[in-house]
Amino acid sequence: MRMITLAAAGAALVLAGPANAQAPSTNPTQTPPPASAPQSSALAIKSVSVVDLDELPEATKGQVNQLLATRTADQLERLRNAIETAPVAKTALEAKGLTSRDVVIAQIDDEGELTIITKKAG
């Protein structure tokens, strides 16, 4: 199942923000783009799959739990904040009666398919 492979293969915090900052320009006449301009390296979300952690096979669930054990509270908070600012992701969660507080992992593949793994808070 492709969705499970995505969760186990990396489960990166791709929504938590860009990993690399742009290098400053050496051309003093060049004006930097506005801070709100979209970055060309960001992948557009084309589809969203929301999967509960308990729905994953045991082996995959174990891998996800290992990743969660190494996650800091700050990383998790950045991920959840990023979900809140991505309308398509937020809408997909709301359609299942969930919020960003239920998100534990998210990953986007090269085709723009976002997979969100959730665990119901409480």
N, C-alpha and C positions, 0 to 999 in steps of 0.2 A: 504494500500500500504506500503510495507516494507520500502522503501526508505524514505517515509514521516515520518514513525515512528522513524527511525534512526535520522532524523534531529530534531525532536521534543523531543526525549527521552533524549538527553544529549548534543548534539552538542558541544562536547569537542574539545579542541585544541590538539588532539592526535598527530598531526604531528609536534607540536612545540618543541618537544624534550622530553627526559625522565623526569619524575617527581621526581624520586628518584635517588640519587647518590649512588654509591657502597660504602659500609663501608670499611675503610682501613683494610688491612690484619694484623693480629697479628703475622703472621709467617714472620720473617725478610728475610728468604731465598726465599720466593715466589716472583716472578717477576710479576708486574701488566701487563695485556694485553695491546697491543698498542692502542693508542687513536682511531685509525681508524677501529678497529675491531668491527664487528657488535655485538650488544647486544642481548643476548638470549631472553630477555623479549620483544623485539620489534616484533610487528606483521608484517608479510609479506603481502604486498598488492597483492591480487589475482585478484580483479576486481575493476573497477572505474565507478561510476555513477556521471554524472555532471548534476545538476538540477538548473535551473534559479529560483530565489526567487519568481518571478511573476507567475511561473507555479504551485506553492504550493497552496493548499486550504487555504482559508482566515484564518481559525483557526490556522493552522500550521504556516502560514506566520506571524501571530501575535506573536506566541511563539518565532519564530526565531528573529523577530524584538526586542522583549524584551531581548533576549540574547545579541543581538548586542548592545543594549543600555548600557549594563554593561561591554562590552569589551573595554579594553584600546588600544590605538594606538600601544603600544609595543607588546601586545598579537597578534594583527592582523598582525603586521609586521613579527613576529616570525612564524606565520602560513604560511604566503605568502612565506617567505624564505624557509620553510620546503617543500612547494609544488615545489618550484624551484629546490630543490635538489632530488626530487623523480621523476625520468624520466617517470614512467608510469602515474603519476598524471599530470605532465606537458604535456605529449603527449595527454592525454584525453581532457585537456582544449584546446590545440591547434587545435584538431580535430573539436571543436565547435567554433573556431575563438575567443577563450578567452585566457587570460593570468592569472598569479597568482594575478595580481592587481584586477581582477574581483571576487576573492574568498572572501567570507565573513564567511563561516563556513565549517569545514570538520570533519568527524568522520569515524572511522573504527570500524567494528564490530568484533566479535570473529572469524568469518569465513574469515576475511581478505577482506571484501567488504568495499571499501572506498567510502563514499558519500561526494561529494563536492557541496555546495550550492553557487551559484554565483549571482552577481548583476552587470550588465554591467556598468562599470565606465563611467561617463560622464553625 
